[in-house]
Amino acid sequence: MAESRVLHDKTKECMPESMQLNKPNALAVAILKPDRKPDGPKYEDDYLWVKCFAVSNYALLPYLADRAQRTTAEKLHEQCTLKAPPGEAFRLVHNASVLHPETTIGSISSSTSSLVVLEQIREAELETRLGRPRSALQQIE
């Protein structure tokens, strides 16, 4: 968890001015590109930057229900796929945990920060980067 905090702090230092948020329930999401590692200095170009709303229950804010959809890991994955080389398989990771596609960004955001930092890790590197074996996608016979 301490490593995640260090990455968060480094990311916040290089956040572009265009990502400064003045709206309630808005979040800046920084996705560390797969060819970048979490250690070492960080620069604005090391990330894919996305703005989103952090509302877990749109019924509480009806004016957002029509114009903003809940941002999920799956939607962010789609954005990353547009920037990735064709056929490159990767996963989004937050605090050393692979995100489920239906995970909402609002559910993983901190109440003390409007910045969420994710890592885009190639599937082939998951085991070594996270330091534990990943589960098999299908049964091996």
N, C-alpha and C positions, 0 to 999 in steps of 0.2 A: 504494500500500500504506500510506503514511503517513496518508492520509485515512481508511482503514479502521481503523487503530489509534486515531485520534482519536475516531471514532464509537464504537468498542468502549469506550474509556475513559469517554466521556460516558454511554453506556448503563449501564455498570457502576455509575456514581454514582447513577443513579435506579432501580436494580433494587429491586423491592419485597421486603420482608422475607420474604414467603411463598415467594419464589424462592430463598432461601438453601438450598443443598443440603448435606446431611450424609451422603449415601449415596455409596459408591464407584460409579463409572461412570454417575453422573447428570449431566445437563447442563441448564442453563437456556438456552432459546432465546428471543431477543427479536427480533420481526419488526416493523421500522419500518413504520408504516402508510403507504399510498400518498399521502396528502395531506400527509405530513410530509417534509421534506428533511433530509439528513444533517448539514448545517451548522447552526449556531446551538445554543442551549441545548436540552436534552432533558428530558422529564418522563415519569413512569411511564405516563401515558395515551397517549403517543406510540407505544406498542408493544402488540403482542399477545404475551403471555408464555406460554410452553409449557415444561413439564418433560418430559424424555425420558431414556432410557437410551442410553449411548454404548458399545455393545458391538458390535464388528464381527463377532465369531464366537461365537454363542450356544452352540456345542458346548463352549466353554471354561467356560461358566457355565450348566449345565443347569437350575438352579433358576429362571433367568430365561426360558428358552425357552418355557415354557407360559404364563406370565403377562404377558410383555411382548414386543411385536413390535418389530422394527427400525423406527426412525423414519426415514422417507424424506422427501425434499423434496415428493413427491407427497402424503403424508399431511398435511404442514404446509400445503400449498397448499389442501387440502380444508378445513382449519380456517379459513384466511383467506377462502375463498369464502363460508363461512357468515356472516362479518361484513361482506363487501363488498356494494355495491349489486348487484342482479340484472343479469346480463349483462356485468359489468365484467371485461374480460380483463386479467390481470396475470401477472407472472413473479416468482419469488423469486431474489434476487441475493445473492451472498456475495463480498466483495472484488472488486467490479466484474465478476464472472462470473455469467452466468445459470446456475442450477442445473438439471441434468438431473433429471427426476422420480424416477429410481431412486437418486440420490445419497443416501447415508445421512448423517445428521447427525454420527455418530461419525467418519466419514471426513474431515470438514472441520473438526472441532474441534481446538483447539490443546491441546497437552499441558500448557501452563502456565495454562490458564483453563478454568473450568467454564461459561463463558458463550459462546454463539455468537450473533452479531448478523447478521441477514439484513435485506434491504430488500424490501418488496413494491412493485414498480414497475409502473405501468400499461403495457401493451404499446405504446400510442401514444407513451409518453414514453421508451421504452428507448434509442432512438438519442441523444436529447439528454442524458439523464441519464448514460449510460455513455460518451458522447463518441465513439461509433463506429457505423457502420451495422450494423443487424441483418440476419441472413440471411433471405431470403424463405421464407415457409412453403410456397409453391407456385410453380411456374414461371409466369412472366408471358409471355403470347403476344401 
